[in-house]
Amino acid sequence: MAQETQTTNPLKYIRKHCLECCGFVRAEVTACTSTKCQLYPFRMGTNPFKTKRTLSPEQRERAAQNLKKAAASRRKEQS
């Protein structure tokens, strides 16, 4: 009995389901016309409703400082 690998990412599971539904033809998933399916917006394995995060210059500077501190801390621990 073959054991199926467990998919932990819901978007990957949805993509797998859509591939199964379309006979494992990737082009058919892209061309899917089942717009009433609740999984339709996620069929490409991405979340279309997730907006890209934009940072202000102050936030970028703060993040850069935090990364420098973390890197210095890691180097200190390794020494």
FIGUDO-344826 format. One line per field, with one value per atom (N, C-alpha, C, O): residue number from 1; chain; y, x, z. Coordinates in Angstrom, 2 decimals. Layout:
BEGIN
n c(NUM|...)
chain c(A|...)
c2 c(Y|...)
c1 c(X|...)
c3 c(Z|...)
END
This chain:
BEGIN
n c(1|1|1|1|2|2|2|2|3|3|3|3|4|4|4|4|5|5|5|5|6|6|6|6|7|7|7|7|8|8|8|8|9|9|9|9|10|10|10|10|11|11|11|11|12|12|12|12|13|13|13|13|14|14|14|14|15|15|15|15|16|16|16|16|17|17|17|17|18|18|18|18|19|19|19|19|20|20|20|20|21|21|21|21|22|22|22|22|23|23|23|23|24|24|24|24|25|25|25|25|26|26|26|26|27|27|27|27|28|28|28|28|29|29|29|29|30|30|30|30|31|31|31|31|32|32|32|32|33|33|33|33|34|34|34|34|35|35|35|35|36|36|36|36|37|37|37|37|38|38|38|38|39|39|39|39|40|40|40|40|41|41|41|41|42|42|42|42|43|43|43|43|44|44|44|44|45|45|45|45|46|46|46|46|47|47|47|47|48|48|48|48|49|49|49|49|50|50|50|50|51|51|51|51|52|52|52|52|53|53|53|53|54|54|54|54|55|55|55|55|56|56|56|56|57|57|57|57|58|58|58|58|59|59|59|59|60|60|60|60|61|61|61|61|62|62|62|62|63|63|63|63|64|64|64|64|65|65|65|65|66|66|66|66|67|67|67|67|68|68|68|68|69|69|69|69|70|70|70|70|71|71|71|71|72|72|72|72|73|73|73|73|74|74|74|74|75|75|75|75|76|76|76|76|77|77|77|77|78|78|78|78|79|79|79|79)
chain c(A|A|A|A|A|A|A|A|A|A|A|A|A|A|A|A|A|A|A|A|A|A|A|A|A|A|A|A|A|A|A|A|A|A|A|A|A|A|A|A|A|A|A|A|A|A|A|A|A|A|A|A|A|A|A|A|A|A|A|A|A|A|A|A|A|A|A|A|A|A|A|A|A|A|A|A|A|A|A|A|A|A|A|A|A|A|A|A|A|A|A|A|A|A|A|A|A|A|A|A|A|A|A|A|A|A|A|A|A|A|A|A|A|A|A|A|A|A|A|A|A|A|A|A|A|A|A|A|A|A|A|A|A|A|A|A|A|A|A|A|A|A|A|A|A|A|A|A|A|A|A|A|A|A|A|A|A|A|A|A|A|A|A|A|A|A|A|A|A|A|A|A|A|A|A|A|A|A|A|A|A|A|A|A|A|A|A|A|A|A|A|A|A|A|A|A|A|A|A|A|A|A|A|A|A|A|A|A|A|A|A|A|A|A|A|A|A|A|A|A|A|A|A|A|A|A|A|A|A|A|A|A|A|A|A|A|A|A|A|A|A|A|A|A|A|A|A|A|A|A|A|A|A|A|A|A|A|A|A|A|A|A|A|A|A|A|A|A|A|A|A|A|A|A|A|A|A|A|A|A|A|A|A|A|A|A|A|A|A|A|A|A|A|A|A|A|A|A|A|A|A|A|A|A|A|A|A|A|A|A|A|A|A|A|A|A)
c2 c(-1.18|0.00|1.24|1.41|2.08|3.31|4.35|4.56|4.99|6.02|7.38|7.74|8.13|9.45|10.46|10.46|11.33|12.34|13.37|13.72|13.86|14.83|16.24|16.64|16.99|18.37|19.26|19.17|20.11|20.94|22.32|22.94|22.81|24.12|24.03|23.32|24.74|24.65|25.04|24.45|26.02|26.44|25.33|25.16|24.59|23.47|22.36|21.71|22.15|21.14|21.53|20.68|22.80|23.28|23.11|22.66|23.47|23.30|21.83|21.51|20.95|19.52|19.06|18.29|19.55|19.21|19.67|18.93|20.89|21.43|20.65|20.42|20.24|19.41|18.07|17.60|17.49|16.25|16.42|15.60|17.51|17.81|17.96|17.60|18.50|18.76|17.67|17.90|16.52|15.40|15.57|15.06|16.28|16.51|17.22|16.99|18.08|18.90|20.34|20.97|20.85|22.19|23.28|24.22|23.15|24.16|24.20|25.26|23.07|23.03|23.74|24.34|23.69|24.41|25.91|26.64|26.36|27.78|28.20|29.30|27.33|27.65|27.25|27.26|26.90|26.43|27.44|28.65|26.93|27.80|27.63|28.20|26.85|26.61|27.76|27.58|28.93|30.13|30.07|30.84|29.17|29.04|28.17|28.09|27.51|26.69|27.61|28.64|27.24|28.07|28.12|29.04|27.15|27.10|27.81|27.96|28.25|28.86|29.96|29.93|30.93|31.99|31.47|32.13|30.31|29.77|28.67|28.04|28.42|27.27|27.28|26.22|28.45|28.52|28.31|28.41|28.04|27.78|29.03|29.00|30.15|31.41|32.03|31.67|32.97|33.69|35.04|35.92|35.21|36.46|37.63|38.77|37.37|38.43|38.99|39.95|38.39|38.85|40.04|39.95|41.15|42.35|42.38|41.89|42.97|43.08|44.13|45.22|43.81|44.70|45.81|45.54|47.05|48.17|48.83|49.04|49.14|49.73|51.18|51.55|51.99|53.39|53.40|52.42|54.49|54.57|54.35|53.75|54.84|54.65|53.17|52.66|52.49|51.07|50.26|49.31|50.65|49.96|50.12|49.17|51.34|51.61|50.79|50.22|50.75|49.99|48.50|47.82|48.00|46.58|46.28|45.24|47.19|47.00|46.97|46.15|47.85|47.87|46.58|46.03|46.10|44.85|43.67|42.80|43.65|42.58|42.64|41.61|43.84|43.99|43.50|42.82|43.84|43.39|41.87|41.25|41.28|39.82|39.14|38.13|39.68|39.10|39.20|38.26|40.35|40.53|39.56|39.00|39.37|38.45|37.02|36.28|36.64|35.28|35.08|34.04|36.10|36.00|35.88|35.14|36.62|36.60|35.22|34.71|34.60|33.27|32.21|31.25|32.38|31.40|31.48|30.52|32.61|32.80|32.07|32.12)
c1 c(0.85|0.00|0.89|1.73|0.71|1.51|0.97|-0.24|1.87|1.46|1.55|2.59|0.46|0.42|1.12|0.93|1.93|2.61|1.60|0.66|1.81|0.88|1.29|2.44|0.34|0.58|0.11|-1.04|1.00|0.64|0.17|-0.60|0.61|0.22|-1.15|-1.29|-2.16|-3.50|-3.51|-4.26|-2.72|-2.70|-2.16|-2.62|-1.18|-0.65|-1.69|-1.81|-2.44|-3.49|-4.58|-5.07|-4.95|-5.95|-5.45|-6.19|-4.19|-3.60|-3.65|-4.00|-3.30|-3.32|-4.75|-4.95|-5.72|-7.12|-7.54|-8.20|-7.16|-7.53|-6.87|-7.49|-5.64|-4.97|-5.70|-5.90|-6.09|-6.85|-8.16|-8.53|-8.86|-10.15|-10.03|-10.95|-8.91|-8.71|-7.89|-7.33|-7.80|-7.11|-5.60|-4.95|-5.04|-3.60|-3.00|-1.85|-3.81|-3.34|-3.27|-4.29|-2.05|-1.85|-2.55|-3.10|-2.54|-3.18|-4.68|-5.31|-5.26|-6.69|-7.02|-8.09|-6.12|-6.34|-6.35|-7.19|-5.42|-5.36|-6.62|-7.13|-7.12|-8.28|-9.60|-10.64|-9.58|-10.78|-11.92|-11.71|-13.11|-14.28|-15.27|-16.36|-14.92|-15.82|-15.71|-15.21|-16.18|-16.04|-16.89|-16.67|-17.87|-18.69|-18.04|-18.53|-16.96|-16.22|-15.60|-15.02|-15.70|-15.15|-13.63|-13.03|-13.01|-11.55|-11.02|-9.80|-11.88|-11.48|-10.43|-9.44|-10.58|-9.57|-8.19|-7.18|-8.13|-6.88|-6.30|-5.31|-6.88|-6.51|-5.07|-4.53|-4.44|-3.05|-2.05|-0.84|-2.55|-1.67|-1.20|-0.23|-1.89|-1.56|-2.82|-3.93|-2.65|-3.78|-3.89|-3.06|-4.90|-5.02|-5.48|-5.42|-5.91|-6.42|-5.35|-5.60|-4.17|-3.08|-2.40|-1.93|-2.36|-1.73|-0.25|0.15|0.54|1.96|2.20|1.61|3.05|3.35|4.29|5.32|3.94|4.81|5.27|4.48|6.54|7.11|7.49|7.93|7.31|7.75|9.27|9.85|9.92|11.38|11.81|12.86|11.02|11.34|11.27|12.12|10.23|10.09|11.22|11.72|11.64|12.75|14.04|14.79|14.28|15.47|15.45|16.47|14.29|14.16|14.39|15.04|13.85|14.03|15.50|16.01|16.17|17.59|18.41|19.33|18.08|18.80|18.56|19.48|17.33|17.01|17.77|18.25|17.89|18.63|20.11|20.74|20.67|22.08|22.31|23.30|21.40|21.52|21.45|22.22|20.52|20.36|21.60|22.05|22.17|23.37|24.54|25.32|24.67|25.76|25.59|26.57|24.37|24.09|24.44|25.01|24.11|24.43|25.93|26.44|26.65|28.12|28.73|29.69|28.18|28.69|28.48|29.36|27.33|27.04|27.95|28.32|28.31|29.14|30.60|31.35|31.00|32.40|32.72|33.85)
c3 c(0.00|0.00|0.00|0.89|-0.98|-1.08|-0.12|-0.03|0.57|1.52|0.84|0.27|0.89|0.27|1.17|2.38|0.56|1.36|1.83|1.11|3.03|3.62|3.22|3.41|2.68|2.30|3.44|3.86|3.96|5.10|4.69|5.42|3.55|3.09|2.41|1.42|2.91|2.31|0.84|0.06|0.45|-0.96|-1.86|-2.99|-1.36|-2.14|-2.25|-3.29|-1.18|-1.20|-2.21|-2.95|-2.24|-3.18|-4.60|-5.47|-4.85|-6.18|-6.59|-7.73|-5.67|-5.95|-6.28|-7.22|-5.53|-5.78|-7.18|-7.92|-7.54|-8.85|-9.98|-11.02|-9.78|-10.79|-10.96|-12.07|-9.83|-9.87|-10.63|-11.46|-10.32|-10.93|-12.44|-13.18|-12.90|-14.34|-15.02|-16.09|-14.41|-15.04|-15.08|-15.99|-14.13|-14.00|-15.22|-15.57|-15.84|-16.97|-16.47|-16.22|-16.34|-15.77|-16.58|-16.01|-17.88|-18.74|-18.49|-18.62|-18.14|-17.85|-16.54|-16.42|-15.59|-14.33|-14.61|-14.08|-15.43|-15.79|-16.54|-16.34|-17.41|-18.24|-17.59|-18.25|-16.32|-15.62|-15.75|-15.62|-15.99|-16.14|-15.00|-15.04|-13.99|-12.85|-11.85|-10.75|-12.25|-11.41|-10.16|-9.23|-10.10|-8.90|-7.84|-6.71|-8.19|-7.23|-6.18|-6.53|-4.92|-3.85|-3.89|-3.35|-4.51|-4.60|-5.83|-5.97|-6.72|-8.00|-7.84|-8.57|-6.92|-6.83|-6.41|-6.67|-5.79|-5.25|-6.12|-5.74|-7.27|-8.10|-8.56|-8.89|-8.60|-9.06|-7.92|-8.13|-6.72|-5.59|-4.89|-4.14|-5.13|-4.48|-3.92|-4.31|-3.00|-2.41|-3.13|-2.90|-3.98|-4.73|-3.88|-4.33|-2.67|-1.80|-0.87|-0.14|-0.89|-0.04|-0.72|-1.85|0.00|-0.57|-0.19|0.86|-1.06|-0.80|0.27|0.23|1.21|2.32|1.86|1.24|2.16|1.84|3.14|4.06|3.20|4.40|4.14|3.05|5.16|5.08|5.24|5.71|4.87|5.05|6.50|6.76|7.45|8.87|9.24|9.97|8.74|9.03|8.41|9.02|7.21|6.55|7.37|7.56|7.85|8.64|9.94|10.33|10.60|11.84|11.59|12.38|10.49|10.15|9.87|10.28|9.16|8.86|10.15|10.29|11.09|12.37|13.14|13.74|13.13|13.83|13.22|13.94|11.88|11.23|11.58|11.81|11.64|12.02|13.44|13.71|14.36|15.75|15.83|16.56|15.09|15.11|14.55|15.10|13.47|12.88|13.85|13.99|14.50|15.46|16.63|17.12|17.08|18.18|17.79|18.58|16.56|16.08|16.00|16.39|15.49|15.39|16.78|16.99|17.74|19.11|19.72|20.42|19.47|20.01|19.40|20.08|18.13|17.44|17.88|17.73|18.40|18.83|20.10|20.59)
END
